[in-house]
């Protein structure tokens, strides 16, 4: 009985150690992912603003861009 309790406790401590280790490594990767996601959103917003300006200034050019890359 006592041996089982110690075994369960040891496994729990080992699991906690492994979780801390894994999330310590992948924490940096998650941070990198969110930085790249933020950068992608900023680039998409700049592209949207440029497209809207082109659409207001030259609708024909905007139509050609939409036909080339869009739906």
PDB file of N, CA, C, O and CB in Angstrom:
ATOM      1  N   UNK A   1       0.823  -1.190   0.000  1.00  0.00           N
ATOM      2  CA  UNK A   1       0.000   0.000   0.000  1.00  0.00           C
ATOM      3  C   UNK A   1       0.872   1.262   0.000  1.00  0.00           C
ATOM      4  O   UNK A   1       0.661   2.175  -0.798  1.00  0.00           O
ATOM      5  CB  UNK A   1      -0.939  -0.006   1.210  1.00  0.00           C
ATOM      6  N   UNK A   2       1.850   1.295   0.904  1.00  0.00           N
ATOM      7  CA  UNK A   2       2.735   2.449   0.999  1.00  0.00           C
ATOM      8  C   UNK A   2       3.598   2.572  -0.250  1.00  0.00           C
ATOM      9  O   UNK A   2       3.899   3.673  -0.711  1.00  0.00           O
ATOM     10  CB  UNK A   2       3.619   2.346   2.246  1.00  0.00           C
ATOM     11  N   UNK A   3       3.993   1.413  -0.792  1.00  0.00           N
ATOM     12  CA  UNK A   3       4.801   1.412  -2.010  1.00  0.00           C
ATOM     13  C   UNK A   3       4.001   1.990  -3.175  1.00  0.00           C
ATOM     14  O   UNK A   3       4.558   2.732  -3.984  1.00  0.00           O
ATOM     15  CB  UNK A   3       5.282  -0.017  -2.344  1.00  0.00           C
ATOM     16  N   UNK A   4       2.730   1.676  -3.280  1.00  0.00           N
ATOM     17  CA  UNK A   4       1.863   2.196  -4.342  1.00  0.00           C
ATOM     18  C   UNK A   4       1.703   3.706  -4.215  1.00  0.00           C
ATOM     19  O   UNK A   4       1.748   4.424  -5.214  1.00  0.00           O
ATOM     20  CB  UNK A   4       0.484   1.513  -4.299  1.00  0.00           C
ATOM     21  N   UNK A   5       1.520   4.182  -3.007  1.00  0.00           N
ATOM     22  CA  UNK A   5       1.376   5.621  -2.788  1.00  0.00           C
ATOM     23  C   UNK A   5       2.642   6.357  -3.204  1.00  0.00           C
ATOM     24  O   UNK A   5       2.565   7.404  -3.846  1.00  0.00           O
ATOM     25  CB  UNK A   5       1.052   5.913  -1.316  1.00  0.00           C
ATOM     26  N   UNK A   6       3.811   5.819  -2.843  1.00  0.00           N
ATOM     27  CA  UNK A   6       5.071   6.440  -3.237  1.00  0.00           C
ATOM     28  C   UNK A   6       5.260   6.383  -4.758  1.00  0.00           C
ATOM     29  O   UNK A   6       5.770   7.334  -5.351  1.00  0.00           O
ATOM     30  CB  UNK A   6       6.248   5.751  -2.528  1.00  0.00           C
ATOM     31  N   UNK A   7       4.861   5.291  -5.385  1.00  0.00           N
ATOM     32  CA  UNK A   7       4.994   5.168  -6.837  1.00  0.00           C
ATOM     33  C   UNK A   7       4.114   6.193  -7.554  1.00  0.00           C
ATOM     34  O   UNK A   7       4.543   6.818  -8.524  1.00  0.00           O
ATOM     35  CB  UNK A   7       4.625   3.744  -7.289  1.00  0.00           C
ATOM     36  N   UNK A   8       2.879   6.361  -7.069  1.00  0.00           N
ATOM     37  CA  UNK A   8       1.982   7.345  -7.671  1.00  0.00           C
ATOM     38  C   UNK A   8       2.548   8.750  -7.470  1.00  0.00           C
ATOM     39  O   UNK A   8       2.512   9.565  -8.392  1.00  0.00           O
ATOM     40  CB  UNK A   8       0.558   7.238  -7.063  1.00  0.00           C
ATOM     41  N   UNK A   9       3.060   9.037  -6.299  1.00  0.00           N
ATOM     42  CA  UNK A   9       3.668  10.345  -6.031  1.00  0.00           C
ATOM     43  C   UNK A   9       4.879  10.595  -6.901  1.00  0.00           C
ATOM     44  O   UNK A   9       5.057  11.704  -7.406  1.00  0.00           O
ATOM     45  CB  UNK A   9       4.061  10.455  -4.574  1.00  0.00           C
ATOM     46  N   UNK A  10       5.720   9.583  -7.087  1.00  0.00           N
ATOM     47  CA  UNK A  10       6.900   9.723  -7.938  1.00  0.00           C
ATOM     48  C   UNK A  10       6.492   9.966  -9.388  1.00  0.00           C
ATOM     49  O   UNK A  10       7.090  10.801 -10.067  1.00  0.00           O
ATOM     50  CB  UNK A  10       7.790   8.472  -7.838  1.00  0.00           C
ATOM     51  N   UNK A  11       5.493   9.255  -9.861  1.00  0.00           N
ATOM     52  CA  UNK A  11       5.013   9.467 -11.229  1.00  0.00           C
ATOM     53  C   UNK A  11       4.427  10.865 -11.398  1.00  0.00           C
ATOM     54  O   UNK A  11       4.622  11.495 -12.438  1.00  0.00           O
ATOM     55  CB  UNK A  11       3.963   8.412 -11.596  1.00  0.00           C
ATOM     56  N   UNK A  12       3.720  11.351 -10.398  1.00  0.00           N
ATOM     57  CA  UNK A  12       3.150  12.695 -10.462  1.00  0.00           C
ATOM     58  C   UNK A  12       4.269  13.739 -10.518  1.00  0.00           C
ATOM     59  O   UNK A  12       4.192  14.685 -11.301  1.00  0.00           O
ATOM     60  CB  UNK A  12       2.225  12.954  -9.245  1.00  0.00           C
ATOM     61  N   UNK A  13       5.299  13.576  -9.700  1.00  0.00           N
ATOM     62  CA  UNK A  13       6.422  14.514  -9.727  1.00  0.00           C
ATOM     63  C   UNK A  13       7.158  14.455 -11.062  1.00  0.00           C
ATOM     64  O   UNK A  13       7.545  15.487 -11.610  1.00  0.00           O
ATOM     65  CB  UNK A  13       7.395  14.216  -8.578  1.00  0.00           C
ATOM     66  N   UNK A  14       7.347  13.257 -11.577  1.00  0.00           N
ATOM     67  CA  UNK A  14       7.995  13.110 -12.876  1.00  0.00           C
ATOM     68  C   UNK A  14       7.154  13.767 -13.976  1.00  0.00           C
ATOM     69  O   UNK A  14       7.696  14.431 -14.859  1.00  0.00           O
ATOM     70  CB  UNK A  14       8.227  11.620 -13.195  1.00  0.00           C
ATOM     71  N   UNK A  15       5.854  13.583 -13.921  1.00  0.00           N
ATOM     72  CA  UNK A  15       4.963  14.211 -14.899  1.00  0.00           C
ATOM     73  C   UNK A  15       5.018  15.728 -14.823  1.00  0.00           C
ATOM     74  O   UNK A  15       5.053  16.396 -15.856  1.00  0.00           O
ATOM     75  CB  UNK A  15       3.534  13.739 -14.688  1.00  0.00           C
ATOM     76  N   UNK A  16       5.026  16.278 -13.627  1.00  0.00           N
ATOM     77  CA  UNK A  16       5.130  17.727 -13.469  1.00  0.00           C
ATOM     78  C   UNK A  16       6.456  18.253 -14.010  1.00  0.00           C
ATOM     79  O   UNK A  16       6.497  19.295 -14.665  1.00  0.00           O
ATOM     80  CB  UNK A  16       4.977  18.110 -12.000  1.00  0.00           C
ATOM     81  N   UNK A  17       7.537  17.531 -13.734  1.00  0.00           N
ATOM     82  CA  UNK A  17       8.845  17.925 -14.256  1.00  0.00           C
ATOM     83  C   UNK A  17       8.844  17.913 -15.770  1.00  0.00           C
ATOM     84  O   UNK A  17       9.339  18.851 -16.395  1.00  0.00           O
ATOM     85  CB  UNK A  17       9.940  17.000 -13.726  1.00  0.00           C
ATOM     86  N   UNK A  18       8.291  16.857 -16.378  1.00  0.00           N
ATOM     87  CA  UNK A  18       8.252  16.768 -17.835  1.00  0.00           C
ATOM     88  C   UNK A  18       7.374  17.853 -18.450  1.00  0.00           C
ATOM     89  O   UNK A  18       7.724  18.408 -19.492  1.00  0.00           O
ATOM     90  CB  UNK A  18       7.752  15.398 -18.260  1.00  0.00           C
ATOM     91  N   UNK A  19       6.234  18.165 -17.822  1.00  0.00           N
ATOM     92  CA  UNK A  19       5.380  19.241 -18.322  1.00  0.00           C
ATOM     93  C   UNK A  19       6.110  20.579 -18.304  1.00  0.00           C
ATOM     94  O   UNK A  19       6.037  21.348 -19.263  1.00  0.00           O
ATOM     95  CB  UNK A  19       4.099  19.333 -17.493  1.00  0.00           C
ATOM     96  N   UNK A  20       6.814  20.851 -17.208  1.00  0.00           N
ATOM     97  CA  UNK A  20       7.558  22.105 -17.117  1.00  0.00           C
ATOM     98  C   UNK A  20       8.657  22.145 -18.181  1.00  0.00           C
ATOM     99  O   UNK A  20       8.895  23.184 -18.798  1.00  0.00           O
ATOM    100  CB  UNK A  20       8.167  22.275 -15.704  1.00  0.00           C
ATOM    101  N   UNK A  21       9.310  21.032 -18.386  1.00  0.00           N
ATOM    102  CA  UNK A  21      10.374  20.967 -19.388  1.00  0.00           C
ATOM    103  C   UNK A  21       9.824  21.173 -20.800  1.00  0.00           C
ATOM    104  O   UNK A  21      10.375  21.958 -21.572  1.00  0.00           O
ATOM    105  CB  UNK A  21      11.102  19.621 -19.301  1.00  0.00           C
ATOM    106  N   UNK A  22       8.748  20.477 -21.139  1.00  0.00           N
ATOM    107  CA  UNK A  22       8.163  20.569 -22.480  1.00  0.00           C
ATOM    108  C   UNK A  22       7.635  21.970 -22.746  1.00  0.00           C
ATOM    109  O   UNK A  22       7.908  22.539 -23.803  1.00  0.00           O
ATOM    110  CB  UNK A  22       7.034  19.541 -22.649  1.00  0.00           C
ATOM    111  N   UNK A  23       6.882  22.540 -21.803  1.00  0.00           N
ATOM    112  CA  UNK A  23       6.344  23.875 -22.028  1.00  0.00           C
ATOM    113  C   UNK A  23       7.434  24.937 -21.951  1.00  0.00           C
ATOM    114  O   UNK A  23       7.266  26.023 -22.506  1.00  0.00           O
ATOM    115  CB  UNK A  23       5.249  24.178 -21.017  1.00  0.00           C
ATOM    116  N   UNK A  24       8.526  24.659 -21.289  1.00  0.00           N
ATOM    117  CA  UNK A  24       9.659  25.578 -21.304  1.00  0.00           C
ATOM    118  C   UNK A  24      10.283  25.658 -22.677  1.00  0.00           C
ATOM    119  O   UNK A  24      10.684  26.734 -23.123  1.00  0.00           O
ATOM    120  CB  UNK A  24      10.701  25.156 -20.289  1.00  0.00           C
ATOM    121  N   UNK A  25      10.367  24.514 -23.357  1.00  0.00           N
ATOM    122  CA  UNK A  25      10.924  24.486 -24.710  1.00  0.00           C
ATOM    123  C   UNK A  25       9.930  25.073 -25.705  1.00  0.00           C
ATOM    124  O   UNK A  25      10.289  25.923 -26.520  1.00  0.00           O
ATOM    125  CB  UNK A  25      11.299  23.046 -25.114  1.00  0.00           C
ATOM    126  N   UNK A  26       8.678  24.618 -25.639  1.00  0.00           N
ATOM    127  CA  UNK A  26       7.686  25.055 -26.611  1.00  0.00           C
ATOM    128  C   UNK A  26       7.154  26.448 -26.326  1.00  0.00           C
ATOM    129  O   UNK A  26       6.492  27.035 -27.182  1.00  0.00           O
ATOM    130  CB  UNK A  26       6.548  24.084 -26.649  1.00  0.00           C
ATOM    131  N   UNK A  27       7.420  26.988 -25.160  1.00  0.00           N
ATOM    132  CA  UNK A  27       6.990  28.349 -24.855  1.00  0.00           C
ATOM    133  C   UNK A  27       7.622  29.352 -25.798  1.00  0.00           C
ATOM    134  O   UNK A  27       6.961  30.286 -26.252  1.00  0.00           O
ATOM    135  CB  UNK A  27       7.329  28.704 -23.420  1.00  0.00           C
ATOM    136  N   UNK A  28       8.889  29.166 -26.091  1.00  0.00           N
ATOM    137  CA  UNK A  28       9.568  30.031 -27.051  1.00  0.00           C
ATOM    138  C   UNK A  28       8.995  29.903 -28.450  1.00  0.00           C
ATOM    139  O   UNK A  28       8.898  30.890 -29.181  1.00  0.00           O
ATOM    140  CB  UNK A  28      11.040  29.716 -27.078  1.00  0.00           C
ATOM    141  N   UNK A  29       8.614  28.687 -28.824  1.00  0.00           N
ATOM    142  CA  UNK A  29       8.015  28.482 -30.145  1.00  0.00           C
ATOM    143  C   UNK A  29       6.645  29.138 -30.238  1.00  0.00           C
ATOM    144  O   UNK A  29       6.294  29.707 -31.272  1.00  0.00           O
ATOM    145  CB  UNK A  29       7.900  26.987 -30.453  1.00  0.00           C
ATOM    146  N   UNK A  30       5.859  29.060 -29.145  1.00  0.00           N
ATOM    147  CA  UNK A  30       4.557  29.727 -29.140  1.00  0.00           C
ATOM    148  C   UNK A  30       4.732  31.236 -29.222  1.00  0.00           C
ATOM    149  O   UNK A  30       3.958  31.911 -29.901  1.00  0.00           O
ATOM    150  CB  UNK A  30       3.760  29.353 -27.879  1.00  0.00           C
ATOM    151  N   UNK A  31       5.730  31.768 -28.547  1.00  0.00           N
ATOM    152  CA  UNK A  31       5.991  33.212 -28.605  1.00  0.00           C
ATOM    153  C   UNK A  31       6.369  33.614 -30.028  1.00  0.00           C
ATOM    154  O   UNK A  31       5.897  34.635 -30.527  1.00  0.00           O
ATOM    155  CB  UNK A  31       7.119  33.610 -27.612  1.00  0.00           C
ATOM    156  N   UNK A  32       7.209  32.828 -30.680  1.00  0.00           N
ATOM    157  CA  UNK A  32       7.591  33.095 -32.063  1.00  0.00           C
ATOM    158  C   UNK A  32       6.379  33.041 -32.987  1.00  0.00           C
ATOM    159  O   UNK A  32       6.238  33.871 -33.885  1.00  0.00           O
ATOM    160  CB  UNK A  32       8.652  32.094 -32.525  1.00  0.00           C
ATOM    161  N   UNK A  33       5.505  32.062 -32.763  1.00  0.00           N
ATOM    162  CA  UNK A  33       4.293  31.937 -33.564  1.00  0.00           C
ATOM    163  C   UNK A  33       3.428  33.185 -33.436  1.00  0.00           C
ATOM    164  O   UNK A  33       2.923  33.688 -34.440  1.00  0.00           O
ATOM    165  CB  UNK A  33       3.499  30.698 -33.144  1.00  0.00           C
ATOM    166  N   UNK A  34       3.248  33.692 -32.218  1.00  0.00           N
ATOM    167  CA  UNK A  34       2.403  34.862 -32.027  1.00  0.00           C
ATOM    168  C   UNK A  34       3.051  36.116 -32.599  1.00  0.00           C
ATOM    169  O   UNK A  34       2.344  36.994 -33.094  1.00  0.00           O
ATOM    170  CB  UNK A  34       2.103  35.059 -30.551  1.00  0.00           C
ATOM    171  N   UNK A  35       4.364  36.222 -32.545  1.00  0.00           N
ATOM    172  CA  UNK A  35       5.052  37.362 -33.158  1.00  0.00           C
ATOM    173  C   UNK A  35       4.853  37.329 -34.667  1.00  0.00           C
ATOM    174  O   UNK A  35       4.554  38.357 -35.274  1.00  0.00           O
ATOM    175  CB  UNK A  35       6.564  37.352 -32.810  1.00  0.00           C
ATOM    176  N   UNK A  36       5.017  36.164 -35.275  1.00  0.00           N
ATOM    177  CA  UNK A  36       4.830  36.044 -36.730  1.00  0.00           C
ATOM    178  C   UNK A  36       3.380  36.277 -37.128  1.00  0.00           C
ATOM    179  O   UNK A  36       3.109  36.857 -38.179  1.00  0.00           O
ATOM    180  CB  UNK A  36       5.283  34.665 -37.214  1.00  0.00           C
ATOM    181  N   UNK A  37       2.448  35.828 -36.293  1.00  0.00           N
ATOM    182  CA  UNK A  37       1.029  36.066 -36.565  1.00  0.00           C
ATOM    183  C   UNK A  37       0.720  37.556 -36.523  1.00  0.00           C
ATOM    184  O   UNK A  37      -0.009  38.062 -37.376  1.00  0.00           O
ATOM    185  CB  UNK A  37       0.149  35.311 -35.552  1.00  0.00           C
ATOM    186  N   UNK A  38       1.265  38.258 -35.546  1.00  0.00           N
ATOM    187  CA  UNK A  38       1.068  39.706 -35.467  1.00  0.00           C
ATOM    188  C   UNK A  38       1.653  40.415 -36.673  1.00  0.00           C
ATOM    189  O   UNK A  38       1.044  41.344 -37.203  1.00  0.00           O
ATOM    190  CB  UNK A  38       1.692  40.257 -34.195  1.00  0.00           C
ATOM    191  N   UNK A  39       2.827  39.987 -37.112  1.00  0.00           N
ATOM    192  CA  UNK A  39       3.449  40.572 -38.297  1.00  0.00           C
ATOM    193  C   UNK A  39       2.604  40.318 -39.547  1.00  0.00           C
ATOM    194  O   UNK A  39       2.448  41.207 -40.384  1.00  0.00           O
ATOM    195  CB  UNK A  39       4.860  40.005 -38.491  1.00  0.00           C
ATOM    196  N   UNK A  40       2.068  39.120 -39.671  1.00  0.00           N
ATOM    197  CA  UNK A  40       1.230  38.794 -40.828  1.00  0.00           C
ATOM    198  C   UNK A  40      -0.040  39.639 -40.842  1.00  0.00           C
ATOM    199  O   UNK A  40      -0.484  40.067 -41.908  1.00  0.00           O
ATOM    200  CB  UNK A  40       0.868  37.302 -40.824  1.00  0.00           C
ATOM    201  N   UNK A  41      -0.621  39.881 -39.686  1.00  0.00           N
ATOM    202  CA  UNK A  41      -1.824  40.711 -39.619  1.00  0.00           C
ATOM    203  C   UNK A  41      -1.503  42.149 -40.023  1.00  0.00           C
ATOM    204  O   UNK A  41      -2.281  42.776 -40.743  1.00  0.00           O
ATOM    205  CB  UNK A  41      -2.429  40.677 -38.199  1.00  0.00           C
ATOM    206  N   UNK A  42      -0.369  42.674 -39.570  1.00  0.00           N
ATOM    207  CA  UNK A  42       0.029  44.038 -39.945  1.00  0.00           C
ATOM    208  C   UNK A  42       0.255  44.141 -41.450  1.00  0.00           C
ATOM    209  O   UNK A  42      -0.166  45.117 -42.071  1.00  0.00           O
ATOM    210  CB  UNK A  42       1.306  44.458 -39.189  1.00  0.00           C
ATOM    211  N   UNK A  43       0.912  43.150 -42.043  1.00  0.00           N
ATOM    212  CA  UNK A  43       1.157  43.167 -43.486  1.00  0.00           C
ATOM    213  C   UNK A  43      -0.163  43.092 -44.252  1.00  0.00           C
ATOM    214  O   UNK A  43      -0.331  43.769 -45.266  1.00  0.00           O
ATOM    215  CB  UNK A  43       2.080  41.999 -43.894  1.00  0.00           C
ATOM    216  N   UNK A  44      -1.097  42.271 -43.772  1.00  0.00           N
ATOM    217  CA  UNK A  44      -2.398  42.157 -44.431  1.00  0.00           C
ATOM    218  C   UNK A  44      -3.169  43.479 -44.350  1.00  0.00           C
ATOM    219  O   UNK A  44      -3.837  43.863 -45.310  1.00  0.00           O
ATOM    220  CB  UNK A  44      -3.223  41.020 -43.796  1.00  0.00           C
ATOM    221  N   UNK A  45      -3.082  44.168 -43.225  1.00  0.00           N
ATOM    222  CA  UNK A  45      -3.774  45.452 -43.095  1.00  0.00           C
ATOM    223  C   UNK A  45      -3.172  46.511 -44.018  1.00  0.00           C
ATOM    224  O   UNK A  45      -3.902  47.309 -44.605  1.00  0.00           O
ATOM    225  CB  UNK A  45      -3.723  45.935 -41.644  1.00  0.00           C
ATOM    226  N   UNK A  46      -1.853  46.523 -44.147  1.00  0.00           N
ATOM    227  CA  UNK A  46      -1.211  47.468 -45.065  1.00  0.00           C
ATOM    228  C   UNK A  46      -1.628  47.154 -46.500  1.00  0.00           C
ATOM    229  O   UNK A  46      -1.919  48.068 -47.271  1.00  0.00           O
ATOM    230  CB  UNK A  46       0.337  47.416 -44.923  1.00  0.00           C
ATOM    231  N   UNK A  47      -1.660  45.892 -46.860  1.00  0.00           N
ATOM    232  CA  UNK A  47      -2.099  45.495 -48.202  1.00  0.00           C
ATOM    233  C   UNK A  47      -3.540  45.899 -48.461  1.00  0.00           C
ATOM    234  O   UNK A  47      -3.873  46.331 -49.564  1.00  0.00           O
ATOM    235  CB  UNK A  47      -1.945  43.989 -48.388  1.00  0.00           C
ATOM    236  N   UNK A  48      -4.393  45.764 -47.463  1.00  0.00           N
ATOM    237  CA  UNK A  48      -5.791  46.163 -47.595  1.00  0.00           C
ATOM    238  C   UNK A  48      -5.912  47.664 -47.827  1.00  0.00           C
ATOM    239  O   UNK A  48      -6.687  48.103 -48.676  1.00  0.00           O
ATOM    240  CB  UNK A  48      -6.581  45.758 -46.350  1.00  0.00           C
ATOM    241  N   UNK A  49      -5.150  48.448 -47.077  1.00  0.00           N
ATOM    242  CA  UNK A  49      -5.181  49.907 -47.245  1.00  0.00           C
ATOM    243  C   UNK A  49      -4.683  50.291 -48.641  1.00  0.00           C
ATOM    244  O   UNK A  49      -5.277  51.145 -49.299  1.00  0.00           O
ATOM    245  CB  UNK A  49      -4.318  50.600 -46.155  1.00  0.00           C
ATOM    246  N   UNK A  50      -3.594  49.661 -49.093  1.00  0.00           N
ATOM    247  CA  UNK A  50      -3.072  49.957 -50.428  1.00  0.00           C
ATOM    248  C   UNK A  50      -4.105  49.593 -51.485  1.00  0.00           C
ATOM    249  O   UNK A  50      -4.313  50.358 -52.427  1.00  0.00           O
ATOM    250  CB  UNK A  50      -1.751  49.196 -50.681  1.00  0.00           C
ATOM    251  N   UNK A  51      -4.748  48.453 -51.351  1.00  0.00           N
ATOM    252  CA  UNK A  51      -5.771  48.048 -52.324  1.00  0.00           C
ATOM    253  C   UNK A  51      -6.943  49.023 -52.333  1.00  0.00           C
ATOM    254  O   UNK A  51      -7.449  49.375 -53.398  1.00  0.00           O
ATOM    255  CB  UNK A  51      -6.273  46.630 -52.015  1.00  0.00           C
ATOM    256  N   UNK A  52      -7.379  49.462 -51.146  1.00  0.00           N
ATOM    257  CA  UNK A  52      -8.496  50.408 -51.102  1.00  0.00           C
ATOM    258  C   UNK A  52      -8.129  51.738 -51.744  1.00  0.00           C
ATOM    259  O   UNK A  52      -8.960  52.348 -52.416  1.00  0.00           O
ATOM    260  CB  UNK A  52      -8.941  50.634 -49.661  1.00  0.00           C
ATOM    261  N   UNK A  53      -6.901  52.195 -51.548  1.00  0.00           N
ATOM    262  CA  UNK A  53      -6.460  53.434 -52.193  1.00  0.00           C
ATOM    263  C   UNK A  53      -6.434  53.250 -53.703  1.00  0.00           C
ATOM    264  O   UNK A  53      -6.881  54.129 -54.440  1.00  0.00           O
ATOM    265  CB  UNK A  53      -5.064  53.859 -51.677  1.00  0.00           C
ATOM    266  N   UNK A  54      -5.917  52.120 -54.172  1.00  0.00           N
ATOM    267  CA  UNK A  54      -5.893  51.859 -55.614  1.00  0.00           C
ATOM    268  C   UNK A  54      -7.316  51.781 -56.151  1.00  0.00           C
ATOM    269  O   UNK A  54      -7.600  52.258 -57.250  1.00  0.00           O
ATOM    270  CB  UNK A  54      -5.125  50.549 -55.926  1.00  0.00           C
ATOM    271  N   UNK A  55      -8.198  51.184 -55.381  1.00  0.00           N
ATOM    272  CA  UNK A  55      -9.588  51.052 -55.821  1.00  0.00           C
ATOM    273  C   UNK A  55     -10.266  52.412 -55.937  1.00  0.00           C
ATOM    274  O   UNK A  55     -11.079  52.620 -56.838  1.00  0.00           O
ATOM    275  CB  UNK A  55     -10.369  50.161 -54.854  1.00  0.00           C
ATOM    276  N   UNK A  56      -9.946  53.331 -55.047  1.00  0.00           N
ATOM    277  CA  UNK A  56     -10.529  54.670 -55.119  1.00  0.00           C
ATOM    278  C   UNK A  56      -9.909  55.490 -56.250  1.00  0.00           C
ATOM    279  O   UNK A  56     -10.616  56.215 -56.949  1.00  0.00           O
ATOM    280  CB  UNK A  56     -10.348  55.397 -53.785  1.00  0.00           C
ATOM    281  N   UNK A  57      -8.594  55.380 -56.432  1.00  0.00           N
ATOM    282  CA  UNK A  57      -7.899  56.205 -57.426  1.00  0.00           C
ATOM    283  C   UNK A  57      -8.078  55.642 -58.830  1.00  0.00           C
ATOM    284  O   UNK A  57      -8.344  56.388 -59.773  1.00  0.00           O
ATOM    285  CB  UNK A  57      -6.406  56.305 -57.089  1.00  0.00           C
ATOM    286  N   UNK A  58      -7.934  54.331 -58.967  1.00  0.00           N
ATOM    287  CA  UNK A  58      -7.990  53.723 -60.294  1.00  0.00           C
ATOM    288  C   UNK A  58      -8.772  52.406 -60.231  1.00  0.00           C
ATOM    289  O   UNK A  58      -8.189  51.344 -60.014  1.00  0.00           O
ATOM    290  CB  UNK A  58      -6.560  53.483 -60.849  1.00  0.00           C
ATOM    291  N   UNK A  59     -10.084  52.481 -60.421  1.00  0.00           N
ATOM    292  CA  UNK A  59     -10.907  51.256 -60.335  1.00  0.00           C
ATOM    293  C   UNK A  59     -10.521  50.191 -61.365  1.00  0.00           C
ATOM    294  O   UNK A  59     -10.644  48.996 -61.096  1.00  0.00           O
ATOM    295  CB  UNK A  59     -12.371  51.611 -60.515  1.00  0.00           C
ATOM    296  N   UNK A  60     -10.059  50.617 -62.536  1.00  0.00           N
ATOM    297  CA  UNK A  60      -9.681  49.646 -63.562  1.00  0.00           C
ATOM    298  C   UNK A  60      -8.465  48.826 -63.130  1.00  0.00           C
ATOM    299  O   UNK A  60      -8.416  47.616 -63.351  1.00  0.00           O
ATOM    300  CB  UNK A  60      -9.389  50.360 -64.887  1.00  0.00           C
ATOM    301  N   UNK A  61      -7.487  49.488 -62.515  1.00  0.00           N
ATOM    302  CA  UNK A  61      -6.313  48.781 -62.003  1.00  0.00           C
ATOM    303  C   UNK A  61      -6.714  47.814 -60.889  1.00  0.00           C
ATOM    304  O   UNK A  61      -6.211  46.692 -60.824  1.00  0.00           O
ATOM    305  CB  UNK A  61      -5.259  49.783 -61.488  1.00  0.00           C
ATOM    306  N   UNK A  62      -7.613  48.250 -60.023  1.00  0.00           N
ATOM    307  CA  UNK A  62      -8.085  47.376 -58.949  1.00  0.00           C
ATOM    308  C   UNK A  62      -8.801  46.160 -59.515  1.00  0.00           C
ATOM    309  O   UNK A  62      -8.675  45.056 -58.985  1.00  0.00           O
ATOM    310  CB  UNK A  62      -9.015  48.142 -58.002  1.00  0.00           C
ATOM    311  N   UNK A  63      -9.553  46.360 -60.592  1.00  0.00           N
ATOM    312  CA  UNK A  63     -10.266  45.243 -61.218  1.00  0.00           C
ATOM    313  C   UNK A  63      -9.268  44.244 -61.807  1.00  0.00           C
ATOM    314  O   UNK A  63      -9.449  43.033 -61.685  1.00  0.00           O
ATOM    315  CB  UNK A  63     -11.230  45.758 -62.321  1.00  0.00           C
ATOM    316  N   UNK A  64      -8.205  44.765 -62.452  1.00  0.00           N
ATOM    317  CA  UNK A  64      -7.182  43.865 -62.999  1.00  0.00           C
ATOM    318  C   UNK A  64      -6.470  43.100 -61.897  1.00  0.00           C
ATOM    319  O   UNK A  64      -6.200  41.908 -62.045  1.00  0.00           O
ATOM    320  CB  UNK A  64      -6.164  44.653 -63.822  1.00  0.00           C
ATOM    321  N   UNK A  65      -6.162  43.773 -60.789  1.00  0.00           N
ATOM    322  CA  UNK A  65      -5.534  43.076 -59.645  1.00  0.00           C
ATOM    323  C   UNK A  65      -6.444  41.995 -59.090  1.00  0.00           C
ATOM    324  O   UNK A  65      -5.993  40.890 -58.789  1.00  0.00           O
ATOM    325  CB  UNK A  65      -5.180  44.076 -58.531  1.00  0.00           C
ATOM    326  N   UNK A  66      -7.732  42.315 -58.955  1.00  0.00           N
ATOM    327  CA  UNK A  66      -8.686  41.344 -58.423  1.00  0.00           C
ATOM    328  C   UNK A  66      -8.814  40.147 -59.356  1.00  0.00           C
ATOM    329  O   UNK A  66      -8.926  39.013 -58.891  1.00  0.00           O
ATOM    330  CB  UNK A  66     -10.057  41.998 -58.209  1.00  0.00           C
ATOM    331  N   UNK A  67      -8.799  40.386 -60.673  1.00  0.00           N
ATOM    332  CA  UNK A  67      -8.893  39.281 -61.633  1.00  0.00           C
ATOM    333  C   UNK A  67      -7.636  38.420 -61.644  1.00  0.00           C
ATOM    334  O   UNK A  67      -7.701  37.209 -61.860  1.00  0.00           O
ATOM    335  CB  UNK A  67      -9.151  39.822 -63.030  1.00  0.00           C
ATOM    336  N   UNK A  68      -6.494  39.056 -61.409  1.00  0.00           N
ATOM    337  CA  UNK A  68      -5.238  38.317 -61.433  1.00  0.00           C
ATOM    338  C   UNK A  68      -5.055  37.450 -60.181  1.00  0.00           C
ATOM    339  O   UNK A  68      -4.676  36.284 -60.290  1.00  0.00           O
ATOM    340  CB  UNK A  68      -4.073  39.285 -61.567  1.00  0.00           C
ATOM    341  N   UNK A  69      -5.325  38.017 -58.982  1.00  0.00           N
ATOM    342  CA  UNK A  69      -5.031  37.298 -57.740  1.00  0.00           C
ATOM    343  C   UNK A  69      -6.264  36.925 -56.944  1.00  0.00           C
ATOM    344  O   UNK A  69      -6.195  36.030 -56.102  1.00  0.00           O
ATOM    345  CB  UNK A  69      -4.134  38.119 -56.885  1.00  0.00           C
ATOM    346  N   UNK A  70      -7.352  37.561 -57.173  1.00  0.00           N
ATOM    347  CA  UNK A  70      -8.525  37.333 -56.327  1.00  0.00           C
ATOM    348  C   UNK A  70      -9.559  36.467 -56.995  1.00  0.00           C
ATOM    349  O   UNK A  70      -9.333  35.822 -58.019  1.00  0.00           O
ATOM    350  CB  UNK A  70      -9.147  38.639 -55.941  1.00  0.00           C
ATOM    351  N   UNK A  71     -10.697  36.490 -56.360  1.00  0.00           N
ATOM    352  CA  UNK A  71     -11.805  35.688 -56.883  1.00  0.00           C
ATOM    353  C   UNK A  71     -12.608  36.468 -57.905  1.00  0.00           C
ATOM    354  O   UNK A  71     -13.581  35.950 -58.453  1.00  0.00           O
ATOM    355  CB  UNK A  71     -12.715  35.225 -55.748  1.00  0.00           C
TER     356      UNK A  71
END
